[in-house]
Amino acid sequence: MKNFSWGHGVVIALFAFIAFILSMLFLFPNGQKNSEMVTDNYYEEELQYQNVIDAKKRADDLQEKPIYSQNSAGIAVRFPKDYNNSNTTIKFVLNRTDDQNLDIKKSEQLDANQSILIPAKVLIKGNYTLRLMWTKDKTDYRMDYDVIWK
């Protein structure tokens, strides 16, 4: 019978650790599934993030904010009654959290009800982040909503 020394223990521990890491790589490959960046221009947008912070603060300071609701027709975003098409431009990005190929980006005009509709036919069940950006009287605003489409 051989003597078991600390050197043998270190080698056994090292091989056990390597086996553990390899098993994590091959048995659980799902961790690589959501490795996409939120946007392709992440670094360029990061440099302009102070503008986003200012736009979000201005939106938070509004007395009446846009609200969203869901129904069978889609996702409706309703603006307060004092907004009009003549001095407001609206853009939204609906980011799919697990697949950027399902993102929706559009510029819209408000309809007669001071709202915009994202139709249900372009939506797939899952989690989205709705980034609502609008400019009124040359002032930028932005609100982000977490949306679960069922």
N, C-alpha and C positions, 0 to 999 in steps of 0.2 A: 504494500500500500504506500502510495506516494504521500509526501508531506504537502499539506495545503498551505501555501504562503500568501501574504498580502498581494504579491505580484499576480498570482493566479486569480485572486478576487478582482483586481483591477481589470484584467483581460476579460473575465466573464462579465463584469459590469459594462465594459465598453461594447462588447458584442450584443449584450441585451439591449443597450441603448440604441445601437444601430438597427437592430431588428425592430424595435418599437417605432423608430422614425420611418423605416421602410414600410411597415404595416400601416402607418397613418397615411402615407402617400398613396398606397395601392388599394387599401380597403375603404378609404373615405375621400374619393376624388371630388365630391360635391363641393368642397370648399373653394374650388377654382371656378365654380359656376358664375358667381356674382362679382367677377373681378374687373368689370368695366368701369371706366370713369363716368361721372355723371354727364360730362360734356366733352366734346373733342377739343375745344379751345379752353381747357381748364386754366392753364397758366396765364393766358391773355386776360381771361375774365377775372382771375385773382388780382391782377394789377389794377383793375377798375372796380374792385369790390367796395371801396369807400363810397362810390356812387350808389351802389346797391344798398348799403347800410343807410345812407341818407334818404333814399327813396322809401325804404321800409319804415323809417322813423316818421317821415311825412305821412305815410299811409296810416300808421298807428295813431297819429295825432288827429286824424279826421273825425269829425263828429259822426258822420254816417259813412260806413264802409260798404264796399261791395260784399255781397254774400252769395254763396253757392248752394244749390240744392240738386238732388238727384231724383229723377223719375224715369218712367219707361222710355221717354223720348231721348234722354241723355242727361248731361250735366248742364244746368243753367246757371249763369252768373248774372245776378241782378245788381245794377248800379243804383244809387240814390236818384231821386227824380230830378235833381238840379243838374245832372250831367246831360250833355247833348252832343250830337255828332259833329257839330260845327267846330268845337274847340277841344275835342277829346279823340286821341288815337289809342287803340287798345290792342295789345299783343298778349298772347298767352302761349305757354309751353306746358304741355302735359307730359312729364317725364315718367316713363315706366321704370320702376325701381329694379326690375330684374332683366330687362331686355331693351336696349336703347333703340332697336329697330322698330319698336312699337310707340316711340315718342311721337307726339303731335305738336306741330308748331304752326301758328296762324296769326294773322292780323285780322281784326274784325271791326265792324261798325255796330253801334248799338241799334237794336230794333225799336219799334214803337213803344215797347214796354221797358225801355232802358236796360235791356239785357242781351246777352249772347248765349247761344246754345251750342254745345259740343254734342253732335248727334251720337246716339247709342250705337249706330252701325259701325263707327270707327273705333269703338272702345272694346277691349277684351277684358274679361274678368281678372281682377288683380289690383295691386297697389300702385297708385300714381302720386306724383307731387305736382300740383297745379301751381305754376308760377304765373301770376297775373300782373302784367306791367301795363301802365297807362300813363299818358302824358296829357295834362290838362293845363291850358294856358302856359305852355312851355315849361311846366314843372313835372318832373318824373315822380311816379308812385309805384310801389310794388308790394304785393302781398303773396305769401306762399301758403298753400293749403295742402294737407295730406288727405288724399281721396282714396276710398276703397270702392271700386266698381264691382258690383255683384250681379 
